[in-house]
Structures are given as C-alpha cells and as structure tokens.
Amino acid sequence: MRYDLRLRQPEIPDKLWKDSRIKFEGKVIFGYILAKGYDRLVIDLNVGEIQQTIPITNVGLLKNLEKLEKCKYLTFKEYSKGMYTITLGLMSSF
C-alpha cells in the first residue's frame, strides 16, 4: 500500500518508529497529524480530510487514535461522527 503525503514530508520521531506497539498505518497517521499541526498542540481532524492521503475508514482511524492515546503520544475527543479534536503530547518528550 502506497501512502502519498502531499502536504509535507512528515518528521516522525525515532521513538515512535521504534515503538512496536504501533502499526505502520498508525505511524503514518501520526506523521500526518504532526504535519498538519506543525507548530500547534491542538488540531481538528476530519476523517474525510485524511482519506485524501491515506485510504482509511472512520473505524480504522478511531482504532489507530485509541492506540496512539494508549501509548501516550496524543489525546483525542470525537465531537461529531468522524470529526476529532487532537491534543499532541509534549513535543519535548519525543
């Protein structure tokens, strides 16, 4: 499966790349979130927006976000179906 990250080349921390608890798809999603929220800690994400880059369903995105939250890389809240507010962890911890 090929992922075309058109917005920016993601700078995913080495700590996340080496984390075996997160699947590759979750790492790409986290890279997209980092690229979108380049200098911010809180961003809004719509599943339709990320589907332009990564072929994923709302359930798949939700499961990946839950896994990233469990590993303390981010926190999120679904405020409407398919729409999320994401708070990134402290960037110094990466």
Biopython code that builds the backbone (N, CA, C, O; Angstrom):
import numpy as np
from Bio.PDB.StructureBuilder import StructureBuilder

atoms = [
    (1, "MET", "N", (0.841, -1.163, 0.000)),
    (1, "MET", "CA", (0.000, 0.000, 0.000)),
    (1, "MET", "C", (0.899, 1.243, 0.000)),
    (1, "MET", "O", (1.829, 1.338, 0.800)),
    (2, "ARG", "N", (0.625, 2.164, -0.873)),
    (2, "ARG", "CA", (1.446, 3.359, -1.018)),
    (2, "ARG", "C", (0.733, 4.548, -0.391)),
    (2, "ARG", "O", (-0.454, 4.770, -0.630)),
    (3, "TYR", "N", (1.456, 5.297, 0.400)),
    (3, "TYR", "CA", (0.908, 6.484, 1.034)),
    (3, "TYR", "C", (1.540, 7.709, 0.406)),
    (3, "TYR", "O", (2.764, 7.844, 0.395)),
    (4, "ASP", "N", (0.719, 8.597, -0.113)),
    (4, "ASP", "CA", (1.201, 9.811, -0.757)),
    (4, "ASP", "C", (0.971, 10.978, 0.193)),
    (4, "ASP", "O", (-0.150, 11.476, 0.302)),
    (5, "LEU", "N", (2.001, 11.412, 0.870)),
    (5, "LEU", "CA", (1.874, 12.525, 1.803)),
    (5, "LEU", "C", (2.208, 13.808, 1.066)),
    (5, "LEU", "O", (3.366, 14.221, 1.009)),
    (6, "ARG", "N", (1.181, 14.437, 0.499)),
    (6, "ARG", "CA", (1.379, 15.594, -0.357)),
    (6, "ARG", "C", (1.643, 16.880, 0.415)),
    (6, "ARG", "O", (2.320, 17.771, -0.098)),
    (7, "LEU", "N", (1.135, 16.997, 1.615)),
    (7, "LEU", "CA", (1.226, 18.271, 2.322)),
    (7, "LEU", "C", (2.653, 18.604, 2.749)),
    (7, "LEU", "O", (3.163, 19.676, 2.421)),
    (8, "ARG", "N", (3.287, 17.716, 3.461)),
    (8, "ARG", "CA", (4.648, 17.895, 3.951)),
    (8, "ARG", "C", (5.245, 16.524, 4.144)),
    (8, "ARG", "O", (4.526, 15.538, 4.306)),
    (9, "GLN", "N", (6.525, 16.464, 4.128)),
    (9, "GLN", "CA", (7.187, 15.222, 4.483)),
    (9, "GLN", "C", (7.127, 15.115, 6.005)),
    (9, "GLN", "O", (7.637, 16.002, 6.690)),
    (10, "PRO", "N", (6.536, 14.085, 6.547)),
    (10, "PRO", "CA", (6.385, 14.015, 7.995)),
    (10, "PRO", "C", (7.721, 13.769, 8.693)),
    (10, "PRO", "O", (8.563, 13.009, 8.216)),
    (11, "GLU", "N", (7.886, 14.421, 9.813)),
    (11, "GLU", "CA", (9.064, 14.206, 10.635)),
    (11, "GLU", "C", (8.606, 13.434, 11.860)),
    (11, "GLU", "O", (8.301, 14.019, 12.899)),
    (12, "ILE", "N", (8.562, 12.129, 11.731)),
    (12, "ILE", "CA", (8.085, 11.270, 12.800)),
    (12, "ILE", "C", (9.248, 10.970, 13.734)),
    (12, "ILE", "O", (10.313, 10.561, 13.272)),
    (13, "PRO", "N", (9.070, 11.164, 15.037)),
    (13, "PRO", "CA", (10.154, 10.939, 15.983)),
    (13, "PRO", "C", (10.652, 9.490, 15.960)),
    (13, "PRO", "O", (9.880, 8.562, 15.718)),
    (14, "ASP", "N", (11.936, 9.312, 16.213)),
    (14, "ASP", "CA", (12.521, 7.964, 16.238)),
    (14, "ASP", "C", (11.875, 7.098, 17.299)),
    (14, "ASP", "O", (11.732, 5.888, 17.119)),
    (15, "LYS", "N", (11.482, 7.713, 18.409)),
    (15, "LYS", "CA", (10.841, 6.961, 19.486)),
    (15, "LYS", "C", (9.593, 6.245, 18.976)),
    (15, "LYS", "O", (9.330, 5.104, 19.358)),
    (16, "LEU", "N", (8.824, 6.914, 18.113)),
    (16, "LEU", "CA", (7.614, 6.311, 17.564)),
    (16, "LEU", "C", (7.947, 5.250, 16.523)),
    (16, "LEU", "O", (7.298, 4.205, 16.488)),
    (17, "TRP", "N", (8.951, 5.496, 15.667)),
    (17, "TRP", "CA", (9.327, 4.500, 14.660)),
    (17, "TRP", "C", (9.770, 3.196, 15.297)),
    (17, "TRP", "O", (9.528, 2.119, 14.754)),
    (18, "LYS", "N", (10.422, 3.294, 16.459)),
    (18, "LYS", "CA", (10.931, 2.096, 17.133)),
    (18, "LYS", "C", (9.895, 1.431, 18.024)),
    (18, "LYS", "O", (10.134, 0.338, 18.539)),
    (19, "ASP", "N", (8.754, 2.068, 18.213)),
    (19, "ASP", "CA", (7.700, 1.530, 19.076)),
    (19, "ASP", "C", (6.953, 0.426, 18.328)),
    (19, "ASP", "O", (6.252, 0.691, 17.351)),
    (20, "SER", "N", (7.109, -0.804, 18.794)),
    (20, "SER", "CA", (6.495, -1.947, 18.101)),
    (20, "SER", "C", (5.007, -2.092, 18.415)),
    (20, "SER", "O", (4.329, -2.906, 17.789)),
    (21, "ARG", "N", (4.489, -1.327, 19.364)),
    (21, "ARG", "CA", (3.066, -1.409, 19.702)),
    (21, "ARG", "C", (2.193, -0.716, 18.658)),
    (21, "ARG", "O", (1.000, -1.006, 18.559)),
    (22, "ILE", "N", (2.770, 0.189, 17.887)),
    (22, "ILE", "CA", (2.030, 0.963, 16.890)),
    (22, "ILE", "C", (2.298, 0.381, 15.507)),
    (22, "ILE", "O", (3.451, 0.192, 15.118)),
    (23, "LYS", "N", (1.211, 0.094, 14.757)),
    (23, "LYS", "CA", (1.358, -0.406, 13.392)),
    (23, "LYS", "C", (1.826, 0.716, 12.468)),
    (23, "LYS", "O", (1.754, 1.894, 12.817)),
    (24, "PHE", "N", (2.302, 0.335, 11.290)),
    (24, "PHE", "CA", (2.806, 1.308, 10.323)),
    (24, "PHE", "C", (1.741, 2.336, 9.964)),
    (24, "PHE", "O", (2.043, 3.522, 9.834)),
    (25, "GLU", "N", (0.506, 1.893, 9.805)),
    (25, "GLU", "CA", (-0.587, 2.804, 9.462)),
    (25, "GLU", "C", (-0.764, 3.879, 10.541)),
    (25, "GLU", "O", (-1.001, 5.044, 10.222)),
    (26, "GLY", "N", (-0.652, 3.495, 11.797)),
    (26, "GLY", "CA", (-0.751, 4.443, 12.899)),
    (26, "GLY", "C", (0.386, 5.446, 12.891)),
    (26, "GLY", "O", (0.198, 6.612, 13.239)),
    (27, "LYS", "N", (1.567, 4.992, 12.492)),
    (27, "LYS", "CA", (2.727, 5.887, 12.413)),
    (27, "LYS", "C", (2.548, 6.910, 11.297)),
    (27, "LYS", "O", (2.929, 8.070, 11.447)),
    (28, "VAL", "N", (1.971, 6.483, 10.185)),
    (28, "VAL", "CA", (1.706, 7.404, 9.077)),
    (28, "VAL", "C", (0.635, 8.416, 9.476)),
    (28, "VAL", "O", (0.739, 9.594, 9.135)),
    (29, "ILE", "N", (-0.392, 7.966, 10.196)),
    (29, "ILE", "CA", (-1.439, 8.874, 10.677)),
    (29, "ILE", "C", (-0.840, 9.905, 11.626)),
    (29, "ILE", "O", (-1.167, 11.089, 11.542)),
    (30, "PHE", "N", (0.034, 9.465, 12.529)),
    (30, "PHE", "CA", (0.665, 10.390, 13.452)),
    (30, "PHE", "C", (1.544, 11.392, 12.700)),
    (30, "PHE", "O", (1.591, 12.568, 13.061)),
    (31, "GLY", "N", (2.233, 10.938, 11.669)),
    (31, "GLY", "CA", (3.027, 11.838, 10.838)),
    (31, "GLY", "C", (2.157, 12.873, 10.150)),
    (31, "GLY", "O", (2.546, 14.036, 10.045)),
    (32, "TYR", "N", (0.978, 12.464, 9.677)),
    (32, "TYR", "CA", (0.046, 13.406, 9.051)),
    (32, "TYR", "C", (-0.424, 14.437, 10.069)),
    (32, "TYR", "O", (-0.517, 15.625, 9.761)),
    (33, "ILE", "N", (-0.722, 13.976, 11.290)),
    (33, "ILE", "CA", (-1.175, 14.885, 12.345)),
    (33, "ILE", "C", (-0.069, 15.881, 12.689)),
    (33, "ILE", "O", (-0.337, 17.070, 12.861)),
    (34, "LEU", "N", (1.163, 15.407, 12.788)),
    (34, "LEU", "CA", (2.285, 16.305, 13.065)),
    (34, "LEU", "C", (2.477, 17.323, 11.947)),
    (34, "LEU", "O", (2.756, 18.492, 12.211)),
    (35, "ALA", "N", (2.328, 16.881, 10.698)),
    (35, "ALA", "CA", (2.495, 17.788, 9.567)),
    (35, "ALA", "C", (1.384, 18.837, 9.537)),
    (35, "ALA", "O", (1.632, 20.000, 9.217)),
    (36, "LYS", "N", (0.168, 18.428, 9.867)),
    (36, "LYS", "CA", (-0.952, 19.367, 9.860)),
    (36, "LYS", "C", (-0.841, 20.361, 11.013)),
    (36, "LYS", "O", (-1.074, 21.555, 10.827)),
    (37, "GLY", "N", (-0.494, 19.882, 12.178)),
    (37, "GLY", "CA", (-0.365, 20.759, 13.335)),
    (37, "GLY", "C", (1.081, 21.112, 13.583)),
    (37, "GLY", "O", (1.593, 20.943, 14.690)),
    (38, "TYR", "N", (1.738, 21.603, 12.548)),
    (38, "TYR", "CA", (3.185, 21.827, 12.554)),
    (38, "TYR", "C", (3.682, 22.574, 13.789)),
    (38, "TYR", "O", (4.638, 22.135, 14.428)),
    (39, "ASP", "N", (3.052, 23.684, 14.132)),
    (39, "ASP", "CA", (3.516, 24.462, 15.279)),
    (39, "ASP", "C", (2.437, 24.617, 16.344)),
    (39, "ASP", "O", (2.515, 25.508, 17.189)),
    (40, "ARG", "N", (1.437, 23.753, 16.301)),
    (40, "ARG", "CA", (0.348, 23.826, 17.270)),
    (40, "ARG", "C", (0.292, 22.552, 18.098)),
    (40, "ARG", "O", (0.838, 21.522, 17.702)),
    (41, "LEU", "N", (-0.360, 22.622, 19.236)),
    (41, "LEU", "CA", (-0.539, 21.439, 20.075)),
    (41, "LEU", "C", (-1.942, 20.858, 19.942)),
    (41, "LEU", "O", (-2.144, 19.678, 20.226)),
    (42, "VAL", "N", (-2.917, 21.665, 19.516)),
    (42, "VAL", "CA", (-4.301, 21.212, 19.367)),
    (42, "VAL", "C", (-4.716, 21.412, 17.916)),
    (42, "VAL", "O", (-4.568, 22.503, 17.364)),
    (43, "ILE", "N", (-5.243, 20.342, 17.294)),
    (43, "ILE", "CA", (-5.716, 20.445, 15.912)),
    (43, "ILE", "C", (-7.072, 19.760, 15.788)),
    (43, "ILE", "O", (-7.451, 18.950, 16.633)),
    (44, "ASP", "N", (-7.783, 20.090, 14.742)),
    (44, "ASP", "CA", (-9.033, 19.418, 14.396)),
    (44, "ASP", "C", (-8.768, 18.552, 13.185)),
    (44, "ASP", "O", (-8.100, 18.974, 12.240)),
    (45, "LEU", "N", (-9.294, 17.334, 13.215)),
    (45, "LEU", "CA", (-9.083, 16.391, 12.124)),
    (45, "LEU", "C", (-10.413, 15.788, 11.719)),
    (45, "LEU", "O", (-11.204, 15.371, 12.565)),
    (46, "ASN", "N", (-10.648, 15.747, 10.427)),
    (46, "ASN", "CA", (-11.846, 15.160, 9.853)),
    (46, "ASN", "C", (-11.419, 13.904, 9.111)),
    (46, "ASN", "O", (-10.403, 13.924, 8.416)),
    (47, "VAL", "N", (-12.158, 12.820, 9.237)),
    (47, "VAL", "CA", (-11.776, 11.569, 8.586)),
    (47, "VAL", "C", (-11.747, 11.728, 7.065)),
    (47, "VAL", "O", (-10.931, 11.089, 6.401)),
    (48, "GLY", "N", (-12.614, 12.561, 6.504)),
    (48, "GLY", "CA", (-12.615, 12.798, 5.058)),
    (48, "GLY", "C", (-11.357, 13.500, 4.595)),
    (48, "GLY", "O", (-10.887, 13.280, 3.478)),
    (49, "GLU", "N", (-10.814, 14.341, 5.450)),
    (49, "GLU", "CA", (-9.582, 15.058, 5.133)),
    (49, "GLU", "C", (-8.386, 14.106, 5.055)),
    (49, "GLU", "O", (-7.555, 14.218, 4.153)),
    (50, "ILE", "N", (-8.305, 13.186, 5.988)),
    (50, "ILE", "CA", (-7.170, 12.252, 5.994)),
    (50, "ILE", "C", (-7.342, 11.175, 4.928)),
    (50, "ILE", "O", (-6.358, 10.570, 4.503)),
    (51, "GLN", "N", (-8.582, 10.923, 4.487)),
    (51, "GLN", "CA", (-8.821, 9.938, 3.428)),
    (51, "GLN", "C", (-8.287, 10.412, 2.085)),
    (51, "GLN", "O", (-8.111, 9.601, 1.176)),
    (52, "GLN", "N", (-8.027, 11.707, 1.940)),
    (52, "GLN", "CA", (-7.418, 12.211, 0.714)),
    (52, "GLN", "C", (-5.982, 11.716, 0.573)),
    (52, "GLN", "O", (-5.459, 11.630, -0.538)),
    (53, "THR", "N", (-5.345, 11.391, 1.698)),
    (53, "THR", "CA", (-3.953, 10.963, 1.715)),
    (53, "THR", "C", (-3.806, 9.484, 2.013)),
    (53, "THR", "O", (-3.022, 8.792, 1.363)),
    (54, "ILE", "N", (-4.555, 8.996, 2.990)),
    (54, "ILE", "CA", (-4.437, 7.618, 3.464)),
    (54, "ILE", "C", (-5.783, 6.922, 3.280)),
    (54, "ILE", "O", (-6.799, 7.433, 3.750)),
    (55, "PRO", "N", (-5.817, 5.783, 2.616)),
    (55, "PRO", "CA", (-7.088, 5.057, 2.475)),
    (55, "PRO", "C", (-7.470, 4.406, 3.803)),
    (55, "PRO", "O", (-6.925, 3.363, 4.163)),
    (56, "ILE", "N", (-8.406, 5.020, 4.532)),
    (56, "ILE", "CA", (-8.783, 4.534, 5.860)),
    (56, "ILE", "C", (-10.249, 4.850, 6.114)),
    (56, "ILE", "O", (-10.786, 5.820, 5.579)),
    (57, "THR", "N", (-10.891, 4.025, 6.932)),
    (57, "THR", "CA", (-12.281, 4.273, 7.324)),
    (57, "THR", "C", (-12.293, 4.986, 8.665)),
    (57, "THR", "O", (-11.260, 5.120, 9.320)),
    (58, "ASN", "N", (-13.466, 5.439, 9.064)),
    (58, "ASN", "CA", (-13.595, 6.107, 10.351)),
    (58, "ASN", "C", (-13.255, 5.151, 11.493)),
    (58, "ASN", "O", (-12.609, 5.552, 12.461)),
    (59, "VAL", "N", (-13.683, 3.894, 11.389)),
    (59, "VAL", "CA", (-13.392, 2.911, 12.437)),
    (59, "VAL", "C", (-11.889, 2.647, 12.526)),
    (59, "VAL", "O", (-11.343, 2.531, 13.623)),
    (60, "GLY", "N", (-11.225, 2.551, 11.384)),
    (60, "GLY", "CA", (-9.776, 2.336, 11.376)),
    (60, "GLY", "C", (-9.032, 3.509, 11.980)),
    (60, "GLY", "O", (-8.076, 3.322, 12.733)),
    (61, "LEU", "N", (-9.467, 4.722, 11.655)),
    (61, "LEU", "CA", (-8.846, 5.912, 12.226)),
    (61, "LEU", "C", (-9.063, 5.956, 13.733)),
    (61, "LEU", "O", (-8.144, 6.283, 14.484)),
    (62, "LEU", "N", (-10.262, 5.633, 14.176)),
    (62, "LEU", "CA", (-10.581, 5.634, 15.594)),
    (62, "LEU", "C", (-9.707, 4.637, 16.357)),
    (62, "LEU", "O", (-9.198, 4.952, 17.432)),
    (63, "LYS", "N", (-9.535, 3.446, 15.807)),
    (63, "LYS", "CA", (-8.704, 2.427, 16.471)),
    (63, "LYS", "C", (-7.246, 2.864, 16.539)),
    (63, "LYS", "O", (-6.582, 2.644, 17.552)),
    (64, "ASN", "N", (-6.742, 3.478, 15.474)),
    (64, "ASN", "CA", (-5.358, 3.958, 15.493)),
    (64, "ASN", "C", (-5.183, 5.103, 16.482)),
    (64, "ASN", "O", (-4.168, 5.168, 17.176)),
    (65, "LEU", "N", (-6.153, 6.003, 16.554)),
    (65, "LEU", "CA", (-6.074, 7.098, 17.523)),
    (65, "LEU", "C", (-6.132, 6.568, 18.954)),
    (65, "LEU", "O", (-5.433, 7.074, 19.833)),
    (66, "GLU", "N", (-6.966, 5.544, 19.193)),
    (66, "GLU", "CA", (-7.028, 4.945, 20.524)),
    (66, "GLU", "C", (-5.697, 4.311, 20.906)),
    (66, "GLU", "O", (-5.259, 4.423, 22.051)),
    (67, "LYS", "N", (-5.052, 3.644, 19.949)),
    (67, "LYS", "CA", (-3.752, 3.029, 20.211)),
    (67, "LYS", "C", (-2.696, 4.092, 20.503)),
    (67, "LYS", "O", (-1.887, 3.922, 21.414)),
    (68, "LEU", "N", (-2.695, 5.188, 19.737)),
    (68, "LEU", "CA", (-1.753, 6.277, 19.982)),
    (68, "LEU", "C", (-2.011, 6.947, 21.329)),
    (68, "LEU", "O", (-1.078, 7.381, 22.005)),
    (69, "GLU", "N", (-3.291, 7.028, 21.714)),
    (69, "GLU", "CA", (-3.618, 7.613, 23.016)),
    (69, "GLU", "C", (-3.181, 6.685, 24.144)),
    (69, "GLU", "O", (-2.677, 7.147, 25.167)),
    (70, "LYS", "N", (-3.369, 5.401, 23.966)),
    (70, "LYS", "CA", (-2.959, 4.432, 24.983)),
    (70, "LYS", "C", (-1.448, 4.476, 25.215)),
    (70, "LYS", "O", (-0.981, 4.288, 26.339)),
    (71, "CYS", "N", (-0.693, 4.724, 24.152)),
    (71, "CYS", "CA", (0.768, 4.816, 24.250)),
    (71, "CYS", "C", (1.231, 6.226, 24.611)),
    (71, "CYS", "O", (2.431, 6.499, 24.636)),
    (72, "LYS", "N", (0.282, 7.125, 24.892)),
    (72, "LYS", "CA", (0.541, 8.489, 25.371)),
    (72, "LYS", "C", (1.263, 9.385, 24.367)),
    (72, "LYS", "O", (2.063, 10.236, 24.757)),
    (73, "TYR", "N", (0.983, 9.195, 23.065)),
    (73, "TYR", "CA", (1.518, 10.105, 22.056)),
    (73, "TYR", "C", (0.590, 11.284, 21.820)),
    (73, "TYR", "O", (1.034, 12.355, 21.404)),
    (74, "LEU", "N", (-0.703, 11.092, 22.085)),
    (74, "LEU", "CA", (-1.689, 12.152, 21.903)),
    (74, "LEU", "C", (-2.925, 11.831, 22.709)),
    (74, "LEU", "O", (-3.069, 10.726, 23.233)),
    (75, "THR", "N", (-3.818, 12.802, 22.807)),
    (75, "THR", "CA", (-5.158, 12.578, 23.346)),
    (75, "THR", "C", (-6.140, 13.118, 22.321)),
    (75, "THR", "O", (-5.827, 14.052, 21.583)),
    (76, "PHE", "N", (-7.319, 12.533, 22.277)),
    (76, "PHE", "CA", (-8.298, 12.981, 21.288)),
    (76, "PHE", "C", (-9.697, 12.890, 21.855)),
    (76, "PHE", "O", (-9.955, 12.181, 22.827)),
    (77, "LYS", "N", (-10.587, 13.623, 21.227)),
    (77, "LYS", "CA", (-12.004, 13.583, 21.568)),
    (77, "LYS", "C", (-12.787, 13.665, 20.268)),
    (77, "LYS", "O", (-12.526, 14.527, 19.429)),
    (78, "GLU", "N", (-13.750, 12.761, 20.106)),
    (78, "GLU", "CA", (-14.614, 12.786, 18.928)),
    (78, "GLU", "C", (-15.829, 13.648, 19.262)),
    (78, "GLU", "O", (-16.672, 13.255, 20.068)),
    (79, "TYR", "N", (-15.916, 14.825, 18.640)),
    (79, "TYR", "CA", (-17.021, 15.727, 18.950)),
    (79, "TYR", "C", (-18.192, 15.555, 17.999)),
    (79, "TYR", "O", (-19.282, 16.055, 18.277)),
    (80, "SER", "N", (-18.000, 14.873, 16.903)),
    (80, "SER", "CA", (-19.059, 14.520, 15.977)),
    (80, "SER", "C", (-18.563, 13.305, 15.211)),
    (80, "SER", "O", (-17.364, 13.028, 15.214)),
    (81, "LYS", "N", (-19.448, 12.581, 14.562)),
    (81, "LYS", "CA", (-19.017, 11.368, 13.877)),
    (81, "LYS", "C", (-17.986, 11.700, 12.795)),
    (81, "LYS", "O", (-18.276, 12.415, 11.836)),
    (82, "GLY", "N", (-16.768, 11.161, 12.975)),
    (82, "GLY", "CA", (-15.702, 11.374, 12.015)),
    (82, "GLY", "C", (-14.915, 12.657, 12.203)),
    (82, "GLY", "O", (-14.025, 12.954, 11.405)),
    (83, "MET", "N", (-15.224, 13.432, 13.250)),
    (83, "MET", "CA", (-14.527, 14.692, 13.492)),
    (83, "MET", "C", (-13.879, 14.633, 14.884)),
    (83, "MET", "O", (-14.530, 14.315, 15.879)),
    (84, "TYR", "N", (-12.589, 14.945, 14.920)),
    (84, "TYR", "CA", (-11.812, 14.776, 16.145)),
    (84, "TYR", "C", (-11.053, 16.047, 16.496)),
    (84, "TYR", "O", (-10.595, 16.780, 15.619)),
    (85, "THR", "N", (-10.929, 16.295, 17.799)),
    (85, "THR", "CA", (-10.018, 17.306, 18.307)),
    (85, "THR", "C", (-8.871, 16.545, 18.925)),
    (85, "THR", "O", (-9.072, 15.716, 19.813)),
    (86, "ILE", "N", (-7.657, 16.825, 18.457)),
    (86, "ILE", "CA", (-6.474, 16.078, 18.880)),
    (86, "ILE", "C", (-5.517, 17.013, 19.589)),
    (86, "ILE", "O", (-5.207, 18.098, 19.095)),
    (87, "THR", "N", (-5.048, 16.582, 20.759)),
    (87, "THR", "CA", (-4.042, 17.311, 21.504)),
    (87, "THR", "C", (-2.776, 16.477, 21.485)),
    (87, "THR", "O", (-2.756, 15.348, 21.974)),
    (88, "LEU", "N", (-1.714, 17.045, 20.914)),
    (88, "LEU", "CA", (-0.457, 16.329, 20.852)),
    (88, "LEU", "C", (0.207, 16.332, 22.220)),
    (88, "LEU", "O", (0.002, 17.237, 23.029)),
    (89, "GLY", "N", (1.023, 15.277, 22.462)),
    (89, "GLY", "CA", (1.787, 15.234, 23.703)),
    (89, "GLY", "C", (2.865, 16.303, 23.662)),
    (89, "GLY", "O", (3.056, 16.954, 22.635)),
    (90, "LEU", "N", (3.561, 16.486, 24.753)),
    (90, "LEU", "CA", (4.623, 17.489, 24.785)),
    (90, "LEU", "C", (5.684, 17.126, 23.772)),
    (90, "LEU", "O", (6.187, 16.003, 23.777)),
    (91, "MET", "N", (6.029, 18.051, 22.910)),
    (91, "MET", "CA", (6.981, 17.783, 21.846)),
    (91, "MET", "C", (8.379, 17.490, 22.388)),
    (91, "MET", "O", (9.177, 16.842, 21.710)),
    (92, "SER", "N", (8.684, 17.954, 23.588)),
    (92, "SER", "CA", (9.999, 17.674, 24.159)),
    (92, "SER", "C", (10.145, 16.217, 24.555)),
    (92, "SER", "O", (11.264, 15.733, 24.729)),
    (93, "SER", "N", (9.007, 15.496, 24.705)),
    (93, "SER", "CA", (9.097, 14.095, 25.090)),
    (93, "SER", "C", (9.445, 13.196, 23.911)),
    (93, "SER", "O", (9.729, 12.013, 24.100)),
    (94, "PHE", "N", (9.426, 13.744, 22.693)),
    (94, "PHE", "CA", (9.786, 12.954, 21.527)),
    (94, "PHE", "C", (11.273, 13.023, 21.377)),
    (94, "PHE", "O", (11.829, 12.429, 20.453)),
]
sb = StructureBuilder()
sb.init_structure("model")
sb.init_model(0)
sb.init_chain("A")
sb.init_seg("    ")
for serial, (resi, resn, name, xyz) in enumerate(atoms, 1):
    if name == "N":
        sb.init_residue(resn, " ", resi, " ")
    sb.init_atom(name, np.array(xyz, "f"), 0.0, 1.0, " ", f" {name:<3s}", serial, name[0])
structure = sb.get_structure()
